Amino acid sequence: MLKLDPNDSRAPFQQIADHFRRVIAAGGLAPGDKLPSHGKIAVEVGVAVGTVKHAFSLLQSEGLIVTRQGQGAFVRTKPLPEAADDSVIANLQRAVEALTARVEAVERKLGES
């Protein structure tokens, strides 16, 4: 059972993510297994659903879980490819920055209407 430690300096979402990292690493959740819903965990732990979503987002960015719209979150069955080299990461960062600028420009134009 997942319980938050009030004396832990880590944020609740970090404690939740760490819990699931440990469970997955120990084999308590195998590849393909479904994780409990955001709502169920939030009620069990006594946090907002957004806190659980933040924890799951972190686990997803680490490649430990995948989420499927309308189905839930699952332990990843295939490992992520090896870490990208610095040039690939730099290219991705530039692309994200360019897209961010474009979205901001569109939002400004929409706000002027």
C-alpha positions as CSV (number, residue, x, y, z in Angstrom):
1,M,0.0,0.0,0.0
2,L,1.2,3.4,-0.9
3,K,1.6,6.0,1.8
4,L,3.2,9.4,1.7
5,D,5.8,10.2,4.4
6,P,5.0,13.7,5.8
7,N,8.6,14.0,7.0
8,D,10.0,13.4,3.5
9,S,11.3,16.5,1.9
10,R,10.3,15.2,-1.6
11,A,7.1,16.5,-3.1
12,P,4.1,14.1,-3.0
13,F,4.3,13.4,-6.8
14,Q,8.0,12.4,-6.4
15,Q,7.1,10.0,-3.6
16,I,4.4,8.5,-5.7
17,A,6.7,8.1,-8.7
18,D,9.4,6.6,-6.5
19,H,6.9,4.1,-5.1
20,F,6.0,2.9,-8.6
21,R,9.7,2.8,-9.7
22,R,10.4,0.5,-6.8
23,V,7.3,-1.7,-7.4
24,I,8.2,-2.0,-11.1
25,A,11.9,-2.7,-10.4
26,A,11.0,-5.4,-7.9
27,G,8.6,-7.1,-10.4
28,G,5.5,-6.2,-8.5
29,L,4.2,-4.8,-11.7
30,A,5.3,-6.7,-14.8
31,P,5.6,-5.3,-18.4
32,G,2.1,-4.8,-19.7
33,D,0.4,-4.7,-16.3
34,K,-2.1,-1.9,-15.7
35,L,-1.4,0.7,-13.0
36,P,-4.2,1.8,-10.7
37,S,-6.3,4.8,-11.9
38,H,-5.3,8.3,-11.0
39,G,-8.5,8.6,-9.0
40,K,-7.9,5.4,-7.0
41,I,-4.4,6.4,-6.1
42,A,-5.4,10.0,-5.2
43,V,-8.1,8.7,-2.8
44,E,-5.8,6.1,-1.3
45,V,-2.9,8.5,-0.7
46,G,-5.0,11.6,0.0
47,V,-3.8,13.9,-2.8
48,A,-5.3,15.6,-5.8
49,V,-5.7,13.7,-9.0
50,G,-3.3,16.2,-10.6
51,T,-0.5,15.1,-8.2
52,V,-0.9,11.5,-9.4
53,K,-1.0,12.7,-13.1
54,H,2.3,14.6,-12.4
55,A,3.9,11.4,-11.0
56,F,2.7,9.3,-14.0
57,S,3.9,12.0,-16.4
58,L,7.4,11.7,-14.8
59,L,7.3,7.9,-15.0
60,Q,6.2,8.2,-18.7
61,S,9.1,10.6,-19.5
62,E,11.5,8.1,-17.9
63,G,10.2,5.4,-20.2
64,L,8.8,3.2,-17.4
65,I,5.1,3.4,-18.3
66,V,2.9,4.2,-21.2
67,T,-0.5,5.8,-21.1
68,R,-3.4,5.1,-23.5
69,Q,-6.2,7.5,-23.8
70,G,-9.3,6.0,-22.2
71,Q,-7.5,2.8,-21.1
72,G,-5.1,3.9,-18.4
73,A,-1.4,3.5,-17.7
74,F,0.6,0.4,-18.2
75,V,4.2,-0.8,-17.5
76,R,6.2,-0.4,-20.6
77,T,6.7,-3.7,-22.4
78,K,9.6,-2.6,-24.7
79,P,12.6,-0.7,-23.4
80,L,13.3,2.8,-24.8
81,P,16.0,3.0,-27.4
82,E,19.4,4.0,-26.1
83,A,19.8,7.6,-25.0
84,A,20.2,10.0,-27.9
85,D,23.5,11.8,-28.3
86,D,23.9,15.5,-27.6
87,S,23.4,16.6,-31.2
88,V,20.1,14.8,-31.5
89,I,18.9,16.4,-28.2
90,A,20.1,19.8,-29.3
91,N,18.1,19.4,-32.6
92,L,15.0,18.4,-30.7
93,Q,15.4,21.4,-28.3
94,R,15.6,23.8,-31.2
95,A,12.6,22.2,-32.9
96,V,10.6,22.5,-29.6
97,E,11.7,26.2,-29.2
98,A,10.6,26.9,-32.8
99,L,7.2,25.3,-32.3
100,T,6.7,27.1,-29.1
101,A,7.4,30.4,-30.8
102,R,4.9,29.6,-33.5
103,V,2.2,28.6,-31.0
104,E,2.8,31.8,-29.1
105,A,2.5,33.9,-32.3
106,V,-0.8,32.2,-33.1
107,E,-2.1,32.7,-29.6
108,R,-1.2,36.4,-29.8
109,K,-3.0,36.8,-33.1
110,L,-6.1,35.0,-31.7
111,G,-6.0,37.3,-28.7
112,E,-6.1,40.3,-30.9
113,S,-9.2,39.2,-32.7
